[in-house]
């Protein structure tokens, strides 16, 4: 059975683009691997953060919509997004968050993992997870944080659902996940060999519906290695009766979109071509990049975008 290769990226919604840049670059030490616009709304930024090369599975992206309303966490939404850190890095992160006045929780261990939970400037729930299973990823070795403390990549996400059985069937019978653990109302599903970057947790919750807006996740993207396999996913999902978008060119990957039964927007994105198609790996994220079909309107787009400062906005 063909299975999803793991997480590709998670996309959320921010308000103030400068505050978002300063938090994810300056506090979390992620690399801005692509500075572009929302291809469907070129008046707004689209930021991509990740490791040094922007490898699939390390990417958190944001649509920045100043003045947009605040979202509400509820069913049919992602409750939290997790990044992996080394277990020995937990004291570093406790000190770092405390020094910056960022409140955090240390929930009880979950599935043999230790974690710190806090929110970004827009209230998006972030978890730093020290997993029981080793993570071979190294994060951004040349970044502003000590290599041993750097974020390695995405760990997983938590879906909040009123009825979990239909979502579980999609994960296991269509996408190739297996249920690997259960703790109370929380069930963990993993693809491939499991571990960091390939897990999703499904939480049975009270049926209060959430609202996607600022401070919430817009969609979750899953990895597929090639255009050919993506086309197979499109055909299979369509045959099973899931409304699926056509294949869309996102410049750095190709995408299809559909909603899982609980309402969370899923994407299946290709690993290639990657983020070094229009700038060198050494200079990722340093300049506004536009796809060819928007390049002709660059002057108007730049005039409409909020002003941001990149140089010097990565405090240690």
C-alpha positions in Angstrom: 0.0 0.0 0.0 1.3 3.4 -1.0 1.7 5.7 2.0 2.3 9.4 2.8 6.0 10.1 3.4 5.4 12.4 6.3 4.8 16.1 6.9 5.9 18.5 4.2 4.9 21.8 5.8 2.2 23.4 8.0 0.7 26.8 7.0 -0.8 29.2 9.6 -2.1 32.7 9.6 -0.4 35.7 11.1 -1.3 39.4 11.5 1.8 41.7 11.9 4.5 40.4 9.5 7.4 42.0 11.3 6.4 40.5 14.6 6.1 37.1 12.9 9.6 37.5 11.4 11.1 38.6 14.7 9.6 35.7 16.6 10.3 32.8 14.3 13.8 34.0 13.2 14.8 35.8 16.4 13.3 33.6 19.1 12.9 30.2 17.6 16.1 30.5 15.4 14.5 29.2 12.2 15.8 30.3 8.8 13.6 32.3 6.5 14.0 30.1 3.4 11.6 32.0 1.2 10.1 35.5 1.2 7.3 35.6 -1.3 3.6 36.4 -1.5 0.4 34.4 -1.3 -0.1 33.4 -4.9 -3.9 33.6 -4.5 -3.6 37.0 -2.7 -0.5 38.8 -3.8 -1.2 41.8 -1.5 -0.1 39.6 1.4 3.3 38.0 2.3 3.9 34.3 2.5 6.8 33.5 4.7 8.5 30.0 4.8 10.6 29.1 7.8 12.7 25.9 8.1 16.1 24.4 8.4 19.2 25.6 6.5 18.0 24.3 3.1 14.2 24.3 3.6 14.0 20.5 3.5 10.4 19.1 3.4 9.3 18.2 6.9 11.0 21.2 8.5 8.8 24.0 7.1 6.3 26.2 8.9 4.8 28.9 6.6 2.6 31.9 7.3 0.1 34.0 5.3 0.5 37.5 6.9 -2.9 39.3 6.9 -2.7 42.6 8.9 -6.0 43.6 10.4 -7.6 40.2 9.9 -9.9 38.8 12.7 -8.6 36.5 15.3 -9.3 32.8 14.9 -10.9 30.4 17.4 -9.7 27.0 18.3 -12.3 24.2 18.1 -13.2 21.1 16.3 -12.2 20.7 12.6 -8.9 22.5 13.4 -5.3 21.9 14.2 -4.8 22.5 18.0 -1.0 22.6 18.1 2.0 22.3 15.8 5.1 20.6 17.2 8.8 21.0 16.4 11.5 18.5 17.5 14.4 19.4 19.7 17.0 17.2 21.4 16.1 16.1 25.0 19.3 17.8 26.3 18.1 21.1 24.8 15.1 21.5 27.1 16.9 23.6 29.8 18.2 25.9 27.0 14.7 26.5 25.8 13.3 27.0 29.3 15.9 29.7 29.9 15.5 31.3 26.4 11.7 31.6 26.7 11.9 32.8 30.3 14.5 35.5 29.3 12.2 36.8 26.6 9.1 36.9 28.8 7.4 34.1 26.9 5.1 32.0 29.2 5.2 28.3 28.6 3.7 25.1 30.0 5.3 21.8 30.7 2.5 19.4 30.3 2.7 15.8 31.6 4.8 13.6 29.4 2.9 12.5 26.3 3.6 9.3 24.5 7.0 9.2 26.3 7.9 12.7 25.1 8.8 15.8 27.0 7.5 19.1 25.7 7.2 22.8 26.2 4.0 24.5 25.0 3.7 28.2 24.3 2.1 30.6 21.9 3.5 33.0 19.2 2.5 36.7 19.1 -0.8 35.8 17.4 -1.7 33.1 19.8 -0.8 30.1 17.6 0.0 27.1 19.8 3.6 25.8 19.4 5.2 22.8 21.0 8.9 22.0 21.3 9.0 18.2 21.6 11.9 16.1 22.9 10.9 12.7 21.5 11.8 9.3 22.8 12.8 8.4 19.2 16.0 10.0 18.0 15.8 12.7 15.3 18.6 12.5 12.8 17.9 15.9 11.4 20.3 18.6 12.3 18.2 21.8 11.9 20.0 25.0 10.7 23.6 24.3 11.6 24.7 27.9 10.6 21.8 29.6 12.4 21.8 31.9 15.4 21.4 29.2 18.0 23.9 26.6 19.3 23.7 23.6 17.0 22.8 21.2 19.8 19.8 23.4 20.8 18.5 24.2 17.3 15.0 23.1 16.2 15.4 20.0 14.0 12.2 20.2 12.1 8.5 19.6 12.4 7.5 16.9 14.8 3.7 16.5 14.3 0.3 18.1 14.7 -2.8 17.6 16.8 -6.2 17.5 15.1 -9.2 18.4 17.2 -12.2 16.4 16.1 -15.8 15.9 17.4 -16.0 12.5 15.6 -12.7 10.8 15.1 -13.6 7.6 13.3 -14.0 9.0 9.8 -10.6 10.9 10.1 -9.0 7.7 11.4 -10.3 5.7 8.4 -8.9 8.3 6.0 -5.5 8.2 7.7 -5.3 4.4 7.9 -7.2 3.1 4.9 -6.3 5.8 2.3 -3.1 7.6 3.4 -1.3 4.7 4.8 -0.9 5.7 8.5 -1.1 3.2 11.4 -2.4 3.9 14.9 0.6 3.5 17.1 -0.6 4.7 20.6 -3.6 5.9 22.6 -3.6 8.0 25.7 -7.1 8.9 26.9 -8.8 11.0 24.2 -5.6 11.3 22.2 -4.7 8.8 19.5 -1.4 8.9 17.6 -1.0 7.8 14.0 2.3 7.4 12.2 3.4 6.8 8.6 6.5 5.0 7.5 8.8 4.2 10.4 7.1 6.8 12.5 9.0 9.2 14.7 9.6 13.0 14.3 8.1 14.5 11.2 5.7 11.6 10.5 3.1 11.6 13.2 -0.3 13.1 13.7 -2.4 13.0 16.8 -6.2 13.0 16.8 -7.9 14.4 19.8 -11.6 13.6 20.6 -13.1 17.0 21.6 -16.3 18.7 22.5 -18.1 19.6 19.3 -17.5 23.4 19.5 -16.5 24.4 16.0 -13.4 26.4 15.4 -12.8 29.3 13.1 -9.7 29.6 10.8 -8.2 33.1 11.0 -5.3 34.8 12.7 -3.5 32.6 15.2 -4.7 29.3 13.7 -3.4 26.8 11.2 -4.7 27.1 7.6 -3.7 23.7 6.3 -1.4 20.7 6.8 0.7 19.5 3.9 1.9 15.9 3.5 4.9 14.8 1.4 5.0 12.9 -1.8 8.3 12.3 -3.6 7.2 13.0 -7.2 4.7 14.4 -9.6 3.8 10.9 -10.8 2.9 9.8 -7.3 1.0 13.0 -6.6 -1.1 12.2 -9.7 -1.8 8.8 -8.3 -3.0 10.3 -5.0 -5.2 12.7 -7.0 -6.8 9.7 -8.9 -7.2 7.6 -5.7 -8.8 10.4 -3.6 -11.1 11.3 -6.5 -12.1 7.6 -6.9 -12.9 7.4 -3.2 -15.2 10.4 -3.5 -13.1 13.1 -1.9 -13.4 16.5 -3.6 -9.8 17.3 -4.6 -8.4 20.4 -6.2 -6.5 20.2 -9.5 -2.7 20.1 -9.3 -1.4 23.6 -8.5 2.0 25.0 -9.2 3.4 26.6 -6.0 6.8 27.3 -7.6 8.7 25.3 -5.0 6.4 22.3 -5.0 3.2 21.1 -6.7 0.1 20.7 -4.6 -3.4 19.2 -4.4 -5.9 20.1 -1.7 -8.8 18.3 0.0 -10.5 18.3 3.4 -10.4 15.4 5.8 -13.8 14.3 7.2 -13.5 16.6 10.2 -12.9 19.7 8.1 -9.2 20.3 8.3 -7.7 21.3 5.0 -5.0 18.8 3.8 -2.5 19.2 1.0 -0.3 16.7 -0.7 2.9 18.5 -1.9 5.8 17.2 -3.9 9.3 17.2 -2.5 10.9 18.8 -5.6 11.8 21.2 -7.0 12.6 22.9 -3.7 13.5 26.4 -2.6 16.8 26.9 -4.5 15.1 27.2 -7.9 15.2 31.0 -7.9 18.0 31.8 -5.5 21.1 30.1 -4.2 21.1 28.0 -1.0 23.4 30.6 0.6 21.0 33.4 0.0 17.6 31.9 0.6 15.0 34.3 1.9 17.0 37.5 1.4 14.8 39.0 -1.3 11.2 39.0 -2.3 10.7 36.3 -4.9 7.7 36.2 -7.2 6.5 33.5 -9.7 6.8 34.4 -13.4 3.1 35.1 -13.7 3.3 37.8 -10.9 6.7 39.2 -11.8 5.2 41.6 -14.4 3.3 43.2 -11.5 6.2 43.5 -9.1 6.2 47.3 -8.7 2.5 47.3 -7.8 2.9 44.3 -5.5 5.8 45.8 -3.6 3.9 49.1 -3.2 1.0 47.3 -1.6 2.9 45.1 0.8 3.7 46.2 4.3 7.3 47.4 4.9 9.4 44.9 6.8 13.0 44.8 8.0 15.1 41.7 7.4 18.6 43.0 8.2 19.4 42.9 11.9 16.0 41.4 12.9 17.5 38.2 14.1 18.6 38.8 17.8 20.7 36.1 19.4 
